[in-house]
Amino acid sequence: MRITRETDYALLVLTKLAVREERMSASTLAEICDLNVSLVSKVLKLLVKAELLTSTRGVYGGYQLQKSPEEITLLDVIEAIEGPVAMNACNDLENPCDKAIDCQLAPHWRVINQQLYKSFSEVTLLSLLGSPSDLKAEMNVIDLL
């Protein structure tokens, strides 16, 4: 599984909104994040659709977080931009692998996918605003290298 740039940019935009705690336009967010306005607009629409942001029209309009940074998870953002998390076809409920019934690996992939899902749901937007060492401690990550 590879996280796309759109998801990366969505997280960047969300962190800017979390820090500023005010409505910001797509063009302001694009400028702050040094990104293309059309790409930022696309990401913002997906985040509004997922109910992570609210959008207000008008002169004093813009985008702001619909939930607190503690309530928005990495899983929420990934699913808003990418769709459901699935490591492979064994875990894709919409397009399952035709060999999944007889495959001895399918149950193992489900366990791995559940762990990934759990990890993504434990990382909040607030934790992404802190230091990487704080995030490692929060997630009980062990250095393997």
Helices and strands as residue ranges (DSSP letters): H 5-20, H 26-33, H 37-49, E 53-56, E 62-65, H 74-81, G 89-91, H 106-122, H 125-129, H 132-138
